[in-house]
Amino acid sequence: MQDRELYEYLLGLQSPWRVDRVALDIKKQRVDVWAEHGDGVTWKCPQCTRMLGVFDHSEERVWRHLDSCHCQTHLHARPPRVECPEHGVRQVDVPWAEPKSRFTILFERLAIDLLLECGVSGAAKILGISWDEAWGIMKRAVVRGRRRKKKKVVRRLAVDEKAAAKGHKYVTVINDLEEGTVEDVQEDRRQESLEAYYDSLTRRQRYGILSVSMDMWPPYIQGTKAKVPEAAKKIVFDPFHVMGYVNKAVDQVRRREHRELMAAGDETLKRTKYLWLYGRENVPRSRRMEFAELKRMGLKVSRAWAIKELLRDLWGYVYPASARGFWKRWYFWATHSRLQPIRDAAKTIKRHIDNIMTYFQHRFTNAISESINSKIQKIKQKACGFRNIEHFKIAIFFHCGGLKLYPR
């Protein structure tokens, strides 16, 4: 009698359900609990909530519950079925589990907590379930969370690409910059990938977009201009990516000059790659003296680094007109530097200058997206990569989607 009352409490069973019997197997470290309901009970049709009497019962099902006394606990029951005049014969929902789940709600909540903290394999090992079962809990949580998510106007979007696997397999990640969450993940990084997201929005949602931060990837630009009203005023090219173009140019200058010096037996630039990519304030303290000496040597890469560092001052301007004036002066210096990689980078930036200047109206960057990207990279490393793109998308939504994952 006492064991039945205990497990009614542990399982959270309420009338009309009660524990019929409990079986303990010490060798297998397993507890089996059988639940049944009383007679003369009416049940809700799972589709229309009409109250109906029992038509018959389904075959016995088993649900994994939280461990008790270091033993795996399994709940057995035969869910009743009702015959609805409108929907036909339907199985009644049981109060301790989600439909089609083989785990109780309390077990799934624990599993979700573990999956948020460690990889699928680690969570499966701790819970004593298979990898596929743990993944199924994660997938159901994402489906449940996305179904619950209300449609709203996302005012500040950020679009970025993320490598999903080797072989140039990418996904397009769309982030809500105000909430710091992933809004959508589309396969590949084509124009159609981004357009598929915009097509899923209502007219009100598309008109409510105030800014879209991105890099200068043409398919993203074209997709946004095709689907977002007045997109030309709303696209913001992220400062991080703009500076990335100039950083690459600085590195090209260094490599060319290093080859020339090495041909003459001069190893001045050996092991200095990352020094020239640092911002002035980020140069490691242990190498500041060395770097100061290099800058005094009149190297081409030193000139390229100075041009790069000056461009960083652009983002400190408050007024668009002042920023554009600064840009013109910087562009003149860059294009007259006699450093071809720097000249090429400056001309690339000039082609997109209008949407670089929109930064001074919106003041939003992809910094939050870079934070999300770091989290996604950790997800990849924890999983040792994803061969299945759909699995990668589910993992991103699970960890970065800001979804309500828990059942009920």
C-alpha positions in Angstrom: 0.0 0.0 0.0 2.8 2.4 1.0 4.8 1.8 -2.2 1.7 2.6 -4.4 1.1 5.9 -2.5 4.8 6.7 -2.8 4.8 6.3 -6.6 1.5 8.1 -7.0 3.3 11.0 -5.4 6.6 10.6 -7.4 4.7 10.3 -10.7 2.3 13.2 -9.8 -0.7 11.0 -10.6 -4.1 12.5 -9.8 -7.7 11.1 -10.1 -8.9 9.3 -12.1 -5.4 7.7 -12.4 -3.9 5.7 -9.6 -1.0 3.2 -9.1 -2.2 -0.4 -9.3 1.0 -2.2 -8.5 4.8 -1.8 -8.2 7.5 -4.3 -9.1 11.2 -4.0 -8.1 14.0 -5.9 -9.8 17.2 -5.4 -7.7 19.4 -7.3 -10.2 18.4 -5.1 -13.1 18.1 -2.0 -11.0 14.7 -1.3 -12.4 11.3 -0.3 -11.0 8.1 -1.0 -13.0 4.9 0.9 -12.0 1.5 0.1 -13.5 -1.2 2.8 -13.5 -4.9 2.4 -14.1 -8.0 4.5 -14.0 -11.3 4.1 -12.2 -14.6 3.1 -13.7 -17.3 5.4 -15.1 -14.8 8.1 -16.1 -15.4 10.5 -19.0 -12.5 11.7 -21.1 -11.8 14.6 -23.4 -11.5 14.1 -27.2 -7.9 15.2 -27.8 -9.0 17.3 -30.8 -12.2 19.0 -29.8 -12.2 18.5 -25.9 -15.7 17.0 -26.0 -16.3 14.8 -22.9 -16.9 11.1 -23.9 -17.0 7.7 -22.3 -14.4 5.0 -22.8 -14.7 3.2 -26.2 -11.8 0.8 -25.6 -8.1 0.9 -24.6 -4.8 0.9 -26.5 -2.2 -1.7 -26.0 0.0 -1.3 -23.0 2.6 1.4 -23.4 5.7 2.1 -21.3 7.2 5.5 -20.4 10.6 6.1 -18.9 10.4 8.2 -15.7 13.0 9.8 -13.4 15.2 7.3 -11.6 14.1 6.4 -8.0 16.4 4.8 -5.4 19.1 4.5 -8.1 16.8 2.4 -10.2 15.4 3.1 -13.6 11.7 3.7 -13.3 9.2 2.7 -16.0 5.5 3.6 -16.0 3.1 1.2 -17.7 -0.5 2.0 -18.7 -3.2 1.3 -21.3 -4.4 4.7 -22.5 -8.2 4.8 -23.0 -9.7 5.7 -26.4 -12.9 7.6 -27.1 -15.2 7.6 -30.1 -15.9 11.2 -31.1 -18.8 11.8 -33.5 -16.7 14.4 -35.3 -13.2 12.9 -35.2 -13.8 9.2 -34.9 -11.8 7.0 -32.5 -9.0 8.8 -30.8 -6.5 8.0 -28.0 -6.8 10.1 -24.9 -3.8 12.2 -23.9 -2.2 11.0 -20.7 -1.3 13.7 -18.1 2.3 12.5 -17.5 3.6 12.6 -21.0 3.5 14.4 -24.3 1.7 12.7 -27.2 3.9 10.1 -29.0 6.6 10.4 -26.4 8.1 7.4 -24.6 9.3 9.5 -21.7 7.4 11.3 -18.9 7.3 15.1 -18.9 9.6 15.2 -15.8 12.1 13.0 -17.5 12.1 15.1 -20.7 12.6 18.3 -18.6 15.7 16.7 -17.0 16.9 15.5 -20.4 16.6 19.0 -21.9 18.6 20.5 -19.0 21.4 18.0 -19.7 21.3 18.5 -23.4 21.7 22.3 -22.9 24.8 21.7 -20.9 26.5 18.9 -22.7 26.5 17.0 -26.1 23.9 14.5 -27.1 26.3 11.6 -26.5 27.1 12.8 -23.0 23.5 13.4 -22.1 22.5 10.0 -23.4 25.2 8.3 -21.3 24.1 10.1 -18.1 20.4 9.4 -18.7 21.0 5.7 -19.7 19.2 6.1 -23.0 20.3 5.7 -26.6 21.8 8.5 -28.8 18.7 8.4 -31.0 16.3 8.7 -28.0 18.3 11.7 -26.7 18.2 13.3 -30.2 14.5 12.6 -30.4 13.9 14.6 -27.2 16.0 17.5 -28.6 14.1 17.5 -31.9 10.7 17.4 -30.2 11.7 20.3 -28.0 12.7 22.4 -31.0 9.5 21.5 -32.9 7.5 22.3 -29.7 9.4 25.6 -29.1 9.0 26.8 -32.7 5.3 26.0 -32.7 4.8 28.0 -29.6 6.8 31.0 -30.9 4.5 33.9 -31.7 4.9 35.8 -35.0 6.3 39.3 -34.3 8.0 42.1 -36.1 11.7 41.7 -35.9 13.1 45.2 -36.3 16.8 44.5 -36.3 18.0 41.5 -38.3 21.5 40.2 -38.9 22.3 37.8 -41.7 25.4 35.6 -41.6 26.7 32.4 -43.1 28.1 29.4 -41.2 30.0 26.5 -42.5 28.0 23.3 -41.7 30.5 20.7 -42.9 33.5 20.2 -45.1 33.0 20.5 -48.8 31.7 24.1 -48.9 28.4 23.2 -47.2 26.9 26.3 -45.6 23.8 27.5 -43.8 22.4 31.0 -43.7 21.7 32.1 -40.1 19.2 35.0 -39.5 19.4 36.6 -36.1 17.2 38.9 -34.1 19.8 41.5 -32.9 17.5 43.0 -30.2 16.7 39.6 -28.6 20.1 38.0 -29.4 18.4 34.8 -30.7 18.4 32.9 -34.0 15.2 33.6 -36.0 15.8 31.1 -38.8 18.3 28.8 -40.4 18.2 28.2 -44.1 20.3 25.7 -46.1 23.1 27.1 -48.3 24.0 30.8 -48.7 22.3 31.5 -52.0 19.9 34.4 -52.7 17.0 31.9 -52.6 18.1 30.8 -49.1 17.5 34.3 -47.6 14.4 34.9 -49.8 12.9 31.8 -48.3 13.0 33.4 -44.9 11.6 36.7 -46.1 8.8 34.8 -47.9 7.8 33.2 -44.6 7.1 36.7 -43.1 3.8 38.6 -43.3 3.6 41.9 -45.1 3.5 43.7 -41.7 6.7 41.9 -40.6 8.6 42.8 -43.8 7.6 46.5 -43.5 8.5 46.5 -39.9 12.2 45.6 -40.5 14.3 48.7 -39.8 17.8 47.4 -40.5 19.5 44.3 -41.9 23.1 43.9 -40.9 25.3 41.7 -43.2 28.6 41.3 -44.9 29.0 42.3 -48.5 28.0 38.9 -49.9 26.0 39.7 -53.2 23.3 37.0 -52.8 22.3 38.4 -49.4 22.2 41.9 -50.8 20.1 40.9 -53.8 17.8 38.8 -51.7 17.2 41.6 -49.2 16.6 44.2 -52.0 14.1 41.8 -53.7 12.0 41.2 -50.6 12.4 44.0 -48.0 10.7 47.3 -48.8 13.1 50.2 -49.1 16.0 47.8 -48.5 18.6 50.2 -49.9 18.2 52.4 -46.8 18.0 49.5 -44.4 21.0 47.3 -45.4 24.0 47.9 -43.0 27.4 46.5 -43.9 28.9 45.4 -40.6 32.1 47.2 -39.5 33.6 43.9 -38.5 33.4 42.6 -42.1 34.4 45.9 -43.6 37.6 45.8 -41.5 38.0 42.2 -42.5 38.6 43.2 -46.1 41.3 45.6 -45.1 42.9 43.1 -42.7 43.2 40.6 -45.6 44.9 43.3 -47.7 47.4 44.1 -45.0 48.3 40.4 -44.8 48.7 40.2 -48.5 51.1 43.1 -48.3 53.1 41.4 -45.5 53.3 38.1 -47.4 54.6 39.8 -50.6 57.2 41.8 -48.7 58.2 38.8 -46.6 58.9 36.8 -49.8 61.0 39.7 -51.2 63.0 40.0 -47.9 63.6 36.3 -47.6 64.9 36.2 -51.1 67.6 38.6 -49.9 68.2 36.6 -46.7 66.3 39.0 -44.5 64.1 37.4 -41.9 62.7 40.6 -40.4 59.0 39.7 -41.0 59.3 36.1 -39.9 56.6 35.1 -37.3 55.0 38.6 -37.4 51.8 37.7 -39.2 49.4 38.3 -36.3 51.1 41.5 -35.1 49.9 43.3 -38.2 46.4 42.0 -37.7 46.0 43.3 -34.2 44.4 46.7 -33.4 46.8 49.1 -31.8 45.4 48.6 -28.4 45.4 44.8 -28.6 49.1 44.2 -29.4 50.4 41.8 -26.7 52.4 43.6 -24.0 55.2 41.1 -24.4 55.7 42.1 -28.1 55.0 45.9 -28.0 58.7 46.8 -28.1 59.3 44.5 -31.0 56.3 45.9 -32.9 57.4 49.5 -32.2 60.8 48.7 -33.7 59.2 47.1 -36.8 57.1 50.1 -37.4 60.2 52.4 -37.4 61.8 50.3 -40.2 59.8 51.9 -43.0 58.3 48.6 -44.2 55.5 48.5 -46.7 53.4 46.4 -44.3 53.9 49.1 -41.7 52.3 51.6 -44.0 49.4 49.2 -44.8 48.9 48.7 -41.1 48.7 52.4 -40.5 46.1 52.8 -43.3 44.1 50.0 -41.7 44.2 51.5 -38.3 43.1 54.9 -39.5 40.0 53.4 -41.1 38.9 52.1 -37.6 38.4 55.7 -36.6 35.5 56.0 -39.1 33.2 54.1 -36.7 33.7 56.7 -34.0 32.0 59.5 -36.0 28.6 60.7 -34.9 27.3 62.6 -37.9 27.0 60.9 -41.4 28.4 64.0 -43.2 31.5 64.1 -41.1 32.0 60.3 -41.5 31.7 60.7 -45.3 34.3 63.5 -45.3 36.7 61.3 -43.3 36.0 58.4 -45.7 37.0 60.5 -48.7 40.3 61.5 -47.1 41.0 57.9 -46.2 40.1 56.7 -49.6 42.5 59.2 -51.2 45.4 58.0 -49.0 44.6 54.3 -49.6 44.4 54.6 -53.4 47.6 56.6 -53.5 49.5 54.2 -51.2 51.2 52.3 -54.1 50.1 49.1 -52.2 48.0 47.2 -54.7 46.1 45.0 -52.1 45.2 48.1 -50.1 44.0 49.9 -53.3 41.8 46.9 -54.2 40.3 46.7 -50.8 39.6 50.5 -50.8 37.8 50.2 -54.2 35.7 47.2 -53.0 34.6 49.3 -50.0 33.8 52.3 -52.2 31.4 50.2 -54.3 29.4 49.6 -51.1 30.0 52.9 -49.3 26.3 53.9 -49.3 25.3 50.9 -47.2 28.4 51.3 -45.0 27.2 54.9 -44.2 23.8 53.6 -43.2 25.6 52.4 -40.0 25.5 56.0 -38.8 21.7 56.0 -38.9 21.1 52.6 -37.3 24.2 52.1 -35.1 23.7 48.3 -35.2 26.5 45.9 -35.8 26.9 42.1 -36.1 28.6 41.9 -32.7 25.7 39.9 -31.3 25.8 37.7 -34.4 29.5 37.0 -33.8 28.6 36.0 -30.3 26.0 33.6 -31.6 28.5 32.3 -34.2 30.9 31.5 -31.4 28.2 29.5 -29.6 27.4 27.7 -32.9 31.1 26.9 -33.3 31.1 25.3 -29.8 28.0 23.3 -30.7 29.9 21.9 -33.8 33.0 21.1 -31.8 31.0 19.4 -29.1 29.2 17.3 -31.7 32.5 16.7 -33.7 30.8 18.1 -36.7 27.4 17.5 -38.4 27.1 15.4 -41.6 23.3 16.0 -41.6 22.3 19.6 -42.3 18.9 19.2 -40.6 20.6 18.0 -37.5 22.8 21.0 -37.5 19.8 23.3 -37.9 18.0 21.6 -35.0 21.0 22.0 -32.7 21.3 25.7 -33.6 17.6 26.3 -32.8 17.9 24.2 -29.6 20.8 26.2 -28.2 20.4 29.6 -29.8 16.7 30.0 -30.7 15.5 31.4 -27.5 12.7 28.9 -27.6 10.4 27.6 -24.9 11.7 24.0 -25.0 10.1 22.4 -22.0 6.9 20.3 -22.3 3.9 21.9 -20.6 
